[in-house]
Amino acid sequence: MPRQRILVQIDGLLSVHAVRAVWTALGAVPGILGAEVTMQGAVLETDGPVDRQLLEEALAMAGVTLRSLQIEKGSLPLL
């Protein structure tokens, strides 16, 4: 399955601690291979589609909410 990059906007990223909590929570979502989380949101690298409900639940556990997500067109090469 081709890798994808998903851009995620998140409400509630008000501190470095929140960023770390989100990064940790995203690591538990099936299909997410890596995440770069900043105060502005996250960029996810996935091995295919990610269940939006599982993503929202993981973010809720970290104390934030999903505002939107956008799947980049194309796929990432396998290295």
Sequence and secondary structure as in RCSB ss.txt:
>XXXX:A:sequence
MPRQRILVQIDGLLSVHAVRAVWTALGAVPGILGAEVTMQGAVLETDGPVDRQLLEEALAMAGVTLRSLQIEKGS
LPLL
>XXXX:A:secstr
  BEEEEEEEE   SHHHHHHHHHHHTTSTTEEEEEEETTEEEEEESS   HHHHHHHHHHTT EEEEEEE SS 
B   
